[in-house]
Amino acid sequence: MLTAIKTRRSIYNFKREEVDQSIMQDIFTYGSYAPTHYMKEPWNIKLYEKEGKTSFVDAIIASYQRIGMLKSGDDPKTRNMIKSMRQFLLQIPHHALIYFRKEEDPVRYEEEYASICAFIQNAQLAAWEYGVGMLWTITPYMHDETFLEDIGLDSRKEKIAAVMQMGYPEKIPHDKGRTPITDKLEFISR
């Protein structure tokens, strides 16, 4: 696992090959061993794959049009941009939408979100062990209440934490290195 921590990369290009559902289940099972306050295990996953990606991608495009990231017109340039975005998103083998029930208490909310981040990192490391890559995305449509309703979530009660693009890597980015921890670590002994 220590090797996976150092070698894991965010993947931007995926092969067309789908990951078997049993492997996906294993990946998220390993993710579920993340620390969780009061054993609440707040994470929930909607995994869009195969034909199920179509409605998800349509909801993304509609959201981007609503919030002004994509035009809504019928001119050729707009049609081509929408077609290109749709094609790009549909070529990604799997989209894992991670969501949780909102907490009223701000401390509990932060605890839940922190736990979900640990869940996601565990899943990324497990995926890497299976040769599966992920891209952890935080995108504007996650904050669009109509988008949540379009995919069957209640925006008053539920929050999207992340969308993970998943699949076998087409290309693995090179190691960009890290800042030496000594630049960020301060020992306080007295």
N, C-alpha and C positions, 0 to 999 in steps of 0.2 A: 504494500500500500504506500510506503514512503516513496517508492519510485513513481507511482501514479501521481502522487502529489506534485512532484517536480516535473513530470513529463506531460501532464494533461494540458491540452490547449483548447481554446475556444475555436470551434470549427465553423467556417463560413460557407464551405462548399461540400455538398454531400453527394455520394453515389446515389443512383436511382434505387438501388436495392433496399428493400424494407427489412427492418429488424424483426425477427420472430417475436410474437407476442409473449412467449414464455421468457425470453431474454428481457423484454421490456418489464415484465412483472418482476423478475429477479432484480433488475436495476432499482426499481422503486421500492422493493422490499428492503434492499440494503440501505436505501435512503431513509427508510422509516426508523432506522436505529439512531437517528439524530437525537441529541438531548431535547427534551420537551418538558416544559413546566407542567407540573401536576399530571404528567402522563396524558396530556390532552390530545397529542398527536393531531394538530390542527389542520394539517395539509389534506387537500383533496385534489384529484387530478382528473382532468378531461383530456383524453389522449385522442387527437384527431389523426386519422390515417386513412389510406385508401380513398374511397368515395366520400367518407366523412369529412375530408378536408375541404370539399367544395363549399359547403354552407359556412364553414368557419372562415374561409378566405373571402367569400362574398360579404360576410359580416365585417371583416377587417376593411375591405375596400369601401363599403358603405360608411363606416365610421370615419375613415380618412377623408371622405367627401364631406361628411357632416362637420368635421372640425377644421376643414379648410386645407388639409395637407394634399389633397387631390382635388382637381376641378371636377365639376359635375356636368360640364357641357358635352355636346355631341360632336365637337370639332375633331378632326383627324389626330391632332397632337394629343388631346386628352384621351381619346379612344386607345391610341397606341400606348400611352403611359399606363393606363389601367390594364390593358392586355398584358403588357410586360410585367407589371407587378403581380397580377394574377398568376401568370406562368411561373414566375420566380417562386412564389409562395407554394404553389401546387407541386413543384418539383422537390420540395423538401419532404423527405419520407414521413416524418412524424412531427406533430406540434403538440407538446404537452403543456396544457394550461394548468398552472398551479394556483389554487384559490383557497380561501379560508373564510370562516364566519367572522364578521367584525365583532370586536369587543368594545363595549362602551368605555370601560376604564382604560385610560391611556397607558398605564403601566402594563396591564394585561395585553393590550394591543401590541406593544413593543415586544413583550415576551413571546407572543404568538408569531410575530413576524420574524424575530430572531431565530426561533425554532425552525420555521419554514426555510430560512436561508441555510441553516445547517443541513436540513433535509435535502435541499437542492444540491449543496456541495457534496454530500455523501453520494447522491445519485450520480453526479458528474464523475466522481472518482470510480464508482462501481461500473458505470458505463465505459469508462476508459479501459478498465480491466477486460471488458468484453469486446474491445475494439470499436466501440460506439462513441461518436463525438456529439457534443452538445454546444449550443450557443444560448446562453442565458440572456434573454431579452426583457427589457422594460420599455414598453412602447406606449405612445399616446392613447391608442384605442383602449388600453386597460383602464383608463379613467373616464371613458365615455359610458354613461349610464345606459344609453340605448343599446350599445354594443353588448353589455352584460345581459340585458333583457333578451337581445337577439339570440344569445347562445344559451339561454335558459337559466341564468343566474338572477338573483334578486339584488339589485344594486343597493337597496337599503340595508340588507343583511349580510352581503357577501362582498369580498374584495379579491381582486386578482393580484397575486404576488409577483408572478413572472410567467413568461411563456418560453418554454425550452424548445428550440428547434433541434431535432435529433436525427441521426442516421450514421451510416458508415462514412468516414471522412474520404473525400475525393483527394484532398491535399491537407497535410498537417503543417501549420505555420511553424516557422523556426522559433527557437527560444529567444525571447527578447531580454532575458535576464531580469533580475530583481535588484532593487536597492539593497545594499548590505544591511542586515538587520541591526548592526551596530550603529547605523545612522538613525535608527528609530527606537532603539531600546535604551532605556535609562534605568539603571539599577539604583535603588534608593535603599540604603542599608541603615540609615539612622534618621 
